[in-house]
Amino acid sequence: MRKIVIAGNWKMFKTQAESENFLRGFLPHLEETPSEREVILCPPFTDLSVMSKYLHGSRVNLGAQNVHWEENGAYTGEIAAPMLTEVGVRYVIIGHSERRQYFGETDETVNLRLKAAQKYGLTPILCVGETKQQRDAGETEKLISTQLEKDLVDVDQTNLIIAYEPIWAIGTGDTCEATEANRVIGLIRSQLTNPHVSIQYGGSVKPNNIDEIMAQPEIDGALVGGASLEADSFARIVNYQ
Ligand SMILES: O=C[C@H](O)COP(=O)(O)O
């Protein structure tokens, strides 16, 4: 059975005070949310502890935006899995295109992070997706297939979420057609050994397109950036029809 998973990736937005303010506005909307939908918020590291306390007893789970593969060590600027689990984090985004593009993330380091996350009981959300140039050159399928092949070496597919995020659709308002996202996600699924992995779509998901996206049979949820920063907007997405 594939789970529906809606996650908000706050990227480098929101102080602790702003995160609490968001939760005050957001949590009451969850009374309308069907219980089988998994709702996740992935704030900056500094918000995790305060949000964990605020969310105690609520159905919202916390995710981080990165994790290192070592348990500790001289890795300035990185974060280790036990530091995340200690403050109640259950999920972690790995291999987001912004990490790959700006911070030298490779399929090899993505693979190391995925295995470390699972070792410490975190559920990784692995991001894959093509650039505009790769899409225009007809390389989408090949690129994603290679990413999956390299990223998933020795990764446990029973504790994994995948997000298909076409890079050209991230933060641009240029959403991938729902039927096209459905097609690519079907291809991703055909490459997995576990048919029960939930696969999200990410890239300019908004209140006005979530219903169409979630109506697609292969799409099991959404990884939402900009539209997860406002309580009302993210609530509308979580409460899609
Ligand atoms: O992780 C989220 C994605 O990068 C999508 O961001 P966006 O919804 O702002 O396009």
Ligand as a Chemical Component Dictionary entry (heavy atoms), coordinates in Angstrom:
data_LIG
# 
_chem_comp.id                   LIG 
_chem_comp.type                 NON-POLYMER 
_chem_comp.pdbx_formal_charge   0 
_chem_comp.three_letter_code    LIG 
# 
loop_
_chem_comp_atom.comp_id 
_chem_comp_atom.atom_id 
_chem_comp_atom.alt_atom_id 
_chem_comp_atom.type_symbol 
_chem_comp_atom.charge 
_chem_comp_atom.model_Cartn_x 
_chem_comp_atom.model_Cartn_y 
_chem_comp_atom.model_Cartn_z 
_chem_comp_atom.pdbx_ordinal 
LIG O1 O1 O 0 11.586 20.973 -2.378 1  
LIG C1 C1 C 0 10.754 21.627 -2.986 2  
LIG C2 C2 C 0 10.934 21.973 -4.366 3  
LIG O2 O2 O 0 12.213 22.448 -4.631 4  
LIG C3 C3 C 0 9.833  22.768 -4.990 5  
LIG O3 O3 O 0 9.928  24.125 -4.712 6  
LIG P1 P1 P 0 8.745  25.102 -5.229 7  
LIG O4 O4 O 0 7.460  24.475 -4.748 8  
LIG O5 O5 O 0 9.019  26.423 -4.607 9  
LIG O6 O6 O 0 8.814  25.094 -6.717 10 
# 
loop_
_chem_comp_bond.comp_id 
_chem_comp_bond.atom_id_1 
_chem_comp_bond.atom_id_2 
_chem_comp_bond.value_order 
_chem_comp_bond.pdbx_ordinal 
LIG O1 C1 DOUB 1 
LIG C1 C2 SING 2 
LIG C2 O2 SING 3 
LIG C2 C3 SING 4 
LIG C3 O3 SING 5 
LIG O3 P1 SING 6 
LIG P1 O4 DOUB 7 
LIG P1 O5 SING 8 
LIG P1 O6 SING 9 
# 
